[in-house]
Amino acid sequence: MKAIYYIHKAMLLLLLASCNSTDIVPGKDASASGRFMLSLLTEEVTTEDITRAGSFNPDVSKFMVSITDAKGLELVSGMEYGTMEDHDKVLPAAKDYLIEVANCTPQEAVSANEGWGTIRFMASQTFDIVSEETTPLVLECTMANAGLTVIFDESFTTKFPTYAATIQDTRNLVFKSTTADKVAYYNISQSQENISLRLTGSAGGWNDRIDKTHHITLTKGKITRLRVKFNDGSNTDSDVDIDIDTDTSMGETDDEVTVG
């Protein structure tokens, strides 16, 4: 009886394996199909000069791959790149396929990490499939959103022991002493987008405080670093300097703004 059980179990496993097609697109005509080979490249984003978070080196095997045909029909939807090795990468011969790859969705890019978001890597490319030929695809995934971090200089925190920088939008993220290593990420539709930041600080007395709003331009593919300093002088808002630059690992841009 035990031998019969093992035989039946083996037959069941074979049946399940035969039903689980390894084709990336089931039901295609093999005689009018071609293959594609997919390779993903991504850059390591170093943020140790901006935060204490170190570097962000995503797991490419977890990137999601989607493929649509020229009519917009989605043939592959959110398949992990790592699992594609188990599938036969064959598509019907046709022109203008679109492949899109990302490590997360736009929604996850702003909701991850308790609402602070995460870097969104993305790449896309159109390609053709020729019958009985293999099409090589090499996609370089780059940062598709923008980031902002605020660094409070010791000159500022010494003058104003109670301080905060609040982004004025629906998330109302607050940079303060307990969030000094945070980066806020934003999906921006254009190459640049403006946001407002409210800067407050208090030394305890009514006259020893500041409350200013500053407008910041975020750039797609870059992490903007905002450094808040205090120039030792009078107790007025004009003594608060804000230095703005961007993470050099994503491309360098420098600017300096004085709040007055």
C-alpha positions as CSV (number, residue, x, y, z in Angstrom):
1,M,0.0,0.0,0.0
2,K,2.9,2.4,0.8
3,A,4.4,1.8,-2.6
4,I,1.1,2.5,-4.3
5,Y,0.8,5.7,-2.3
6,Y,4.3,6.9,-3.4
7,I,3.5,6.1,-7.1
8,H,0.2,8.0,-6.9
9,K,2.0,10.9,-5.2
10,A,4.7,11.0,-8.0
11,M,2.0,10.9,-10.7
12,L,0.2,13.8,-9.0
13,L,3.4,15.9,-8.9
14,L,4.0,15.2,-12.6
15,L,0.5,16.2,-13.4
16,L,0.8,19.5,-11.5
17,A,4.1,20.2,-13.2
18,S,2.6,19.7,-16.6
19,C,-0.3,22.0,-15.8
20,N,2.1,24.7,-14.5
21,S,3.3,26.2,-17.8
22,T,6.7,27.8,-17.8
23,D,5.9,29.9,-20.8
24,I,5.9,33.6,-20.0
25,V,2.9,34.0,-22.3
26,P,0.9,30.7,-22.5
27,G,-0.9,29.6,-25.7
28,K,1.4,31.2,-28.3
29,D,2.2,29.7,-31.7
30,A,5.8,28.5,-31.4
31,S,6.3,28.6,-35.2
32,A,5.6,32.4,-35.3
33,S,7.5,33.3,-32.1
34,G,10.8,34.7,-31.0
35,R,12.7,34.9,-27.8
36,F,14.1,37.8,-25.7
37,M,16.9,38.0,-23.2
38,L,16.5,40.5,-20.4
39,S,19.3,42.1,-18.3
40,L,18.8,44.8,-15.7
41,L,21.3,47.3,-14.5
42,T,20.9,49.8,-11.7
43,E,23.1,52.2,-9.9
44,E,23.9,52.1,-6.2
45,V,22.6,55.3,-4.6
46,T,25.0,56.4,-1.9
47,T,23.3,58.6,0.7
48,E,25.9,58.5,3.6
49,D,26.8,62.1,2.9
50,I,23.1,63.1,3.4
51,T,21.8,60.8,6.1
52,R,23.0,58.1,8.4
53,A,21.2,55.5,6.3
54,G,24.3,54.5,4.3
55,S,23.7,53.2,0.8
56,F,20.7,52.0,-1.0
57,N,21.4,49.0,-3.2
58,P,18.1,47.4,-4.3
59,D,17.6,43.7,-4.9
60,V,17.2,43.6,-8.7
61,S,15.6,40.1,-8.5
62,K,12.6,41.7,-6.8
63,F,12.0,44.2,-9.6
64,M,8.6,43.9,-11.3
65,V,8.5,43.4,-15.0
66,S,5.4,44.2,-17.2
67,I,5.1,43.7,-20.9
68,T,2.3,45.1,-23.2
69,D,1.8,44.7,-26.9
70,A,1.3,47.4,-29.5
71,K,-2.5,47.5,-28.8
72,G,-1.9,48.0,-25.1
73,L,-2.8,44.5,-24.0
74,E,-0.8,43.5,-20.9
75,L,0.9,40.2,-21.5
76,V,3.0,40.1,-18.4
77,S,1.9,41.9,-15.3
78,G,4.2,42.6,-12.3
79,M,6.3,39.4,-12.6
80,E,9.4,39.5,-10.4
81,Y,12.6,39.6,-12.5
82,G,14.1,36.8,-10.4
83,T,11.2,34.4,-11.3
84,M,11.6,35.1,-15.0
85,E,14.5,32.6,-15.0
86,D,11.9,29.9,-14.6
87,H,9.9,30.9,-17.6
88,D,10.5,30.5,-21.3
89,K,10.9,34.1,-22.6
90,V,9.0,33.6,-25.9
91,L,6.6,36.1,-27.4
92,P,4.6,36.1,-30.7
93,A,6.6,37.8,-33.5
94,A,5.4,41.4,-33.6
95,K,6.6,45.0,-33.4
96,D,6.3,47.7,-30.7
97,Y,6.2,45.7,-27.5
98,L,6.7,47.8,-24.4
99,I,8.6,46.5,-21.4
100,E,8.5,48.4,-18.1
101,V,10.6,47.5,-15.0
102,A,10.4,49.1,-11.5
103,N,11.3,48.2,-7.9
104,C,8.0,49.5,-6.6
105,T,4.7,51.2,-7.6
106,P,4.3,54.9,-7.5
107,Q,2.0,54.5,-4.5
108,E,4.6,52.4,-2.7
109,A,7.2,55.0,-3.5
110,V,5.4,57.5,-1.2
111,S,3.8,55.2,1.3
112,A,6.7,52.9,2.2
113,N,8.7,53.5,5.4
114,E,5.8,54.9,7.4
115,G,4.9,57.4,4.8
116,W,8.4,58.7,4.1
117,G,8.6,56.7,0.9
118,T,11.5,55.1,-0.9
119,I,13.6,55.5,-4.0
120,R,11.8,54.3,-7.1
121,F,14.0,52.8,-9.8
122,M,12.4,52.5,-13.2
123,A,13.2,51.7,-16.9
124,S,11.2,51.2,-20.0
125,Q,11.9,50.3,-23.6
126,T,10.0,49.3,-26.8
127,F,11.2,46.3,-28.7
128,D,10.3,44.0,-31.6
129,I,10.2,40.2,-31.6
130,V,11.3,38.5,-34.8
131,S,10.3,34.9,-35.5
132,E,12.9,32.3,-34.5
133,E,15.3,35.0,-33.3
134,T,16.5,36.2,-29.9
135,T,16.2,39.9,-29.0
136,P,18.6,41.1,-26.3
137,L,17.2,43.7,-23.9
138,V,19.4,45.7,-21.5
139,L,17.5,48.1,-19.3
140,E,19.3,50.6,-17.0
141,C,17.0,51.4,-14.1
142,T,17.5,54.9,-12.7
143,M,15.8,57.0,-10.0
144,A,12.4,58.1,-11.2
145,N,11.3,60.2,-8.2
146,A,12.9,62.9,-6.1
147,G,14.0,63.1,-2.5
148,L,14.4,65.7,0.2
149,T,16.3,65.6,3.5
150,V,16.9,68.4,6.0
151,I,20.1,68.8,8.0
152,F,20.0,71.1,11.0
153,D,23.5,72.5,11.7
154,E,24.7,72.7,15.3
155,S,24.7,76.5,15.1
156,F,21.0,76.3,14.5
157,T,20.1,73.6,17.1
158,T,22.2,75.3,19.7
159,K,20.3,78.6,19.2
160,F,16.9,76.9,18.9
161,P,16.7,73.7,21.0
162,T,13.1,73.2,19.9
163,Y,13.0,73.1,16.1
164,A,11.2,71.5,13.1
165,A,10.8,71.7,9.4
166,T,7.4,70.6,8.1
167,I,6.6,69.8,4.5
168,Q,3.3,71.5,3.7
169,D,1.4,68.9,1.7
170,T,-1.0,66.1,2.4
171,R,1.6,64.0,4.2
172,N,2.9,66.8,6.5
173,L,6.2,65.1,7.1
174,V,8.2,66.7,9.9
175,F,12.0,66.8,10.1
176,K,13.2,67.2,13.7
177,S,15.7,65.7,16.1
178,T,14.1,62.2,16.0
179,T,13.9,62.1,12.2
180,A,17.4,63.5,11.4
181,D,18.2,60.5,9.2
182,K,15.0,60.6,7.1
183,V,14.6,61.2,3.4
184,A,11.2,62.2,2.1
185,Y,10.4,60.9,-1.4
186,Y,8.1,62.4,-4.0
187,N,6.6,61.4,-7.3
188,I,7.0,64.3,-9.6
189,S,5.4,64.4,-13.0
190,Q,7.8,66.8,-14.6
191,S,11.6,67.3,-14.4
192,Q,11.2,69.7,-11.5
193,E,8.5,70.5,-8.9
194,N,8.2,73.0,-6.1
195,I,7.2,72.2,-2.5
196,S,6.8,74.4,0.6
197,L,8.7,73.9,3.8
198,R,7.8,75.6,7.1
199,L,10.8,76.1,9.4
200,T,10.2,76.8,13.1
201,G,12.5,77.2,16.0
202,S,12.2,78.3,19.6
203,A,14.7,79.1,22.3
204,G,12.0,79.2,25.0
205,G,11.2,82.9,25.0
206,W,8.5,84.6,22.9
207,N,11.1,86.8,21.1
208,D,13.6,84.0,20.6
209,R,11.7,82.1,17.9
210,I,11.4,81.9,14.1
211,D,8.6,80.8,11.8
212,K,9.4,81.0,8.1
213,T,8.1,79.2,5.0
214,H,10.6,78.4,2.3
215,H,10.0,77.1,-1.3
216,I,12.2,74.3,-2.5
217,T,12.6,72.9,-6.1
218,L,12.8,69.2,-6.3
219,T,14.5,67.6,-9.3
220,K,13.6,64.2,-10.7
221,G,16.4,61.7,-10.2
222,K,18.0,63.7,-7.4
223,I,18.0,63.9,-3.6
224,T,18.0,67.5,-2.4
225,R,19.9,68.2,0.7
226,L,18.7,71.2,2.7
227,R,21.1,72.5,5.4
228,V,19.8,75.0,8.0
229,K,22.3,77.2,9.8
230,F,22.3,80.1,12.2
231,N,24.6,83.1,11.8
232,D,25.7,84.3,15.2
233,G,24.3,87.9,15.4
234,S,21.0,89.3,16.4
235,N,17.9,87.1,17.2
236,T,16.1,87.9,13.9
237,D,15.0,85.7,11.0
238,S,17.5,87.2,8.7
239,D,20.3,85.3,10.6
240,V,18.9,81.9,9.4
241,D,20.7,80.6,6.4
242,I,19.5,77.7,4.3
243,D,22.0,76.0,2.0
244,I,20.6,73.8,-0.7
245,D,22.5,71.2,-2.7
246,T,21.8,67.8,-4.2
247,D,23.3,64.4,-3.6
248,T,26.4,64.2,-5.8
249,S,25.8,60.5,-6.5
250,M,22.8,61.5,-8.5
251,G,24.3,64.6,-10.2
252,E,25.6,67.8,-8.7
253,T,23.8,71.1,-8.3
254,D,24.6,73.7,-5.7
255,D,22.6,76.7,-4.5
256,E,22.4,78.9,-1.4
257,V,19.4,80.8,-0.1
258,T,19.2,83.2,2.9
259,V,15.9,83.5,4.7
260,G,15.3,87.2,5.6
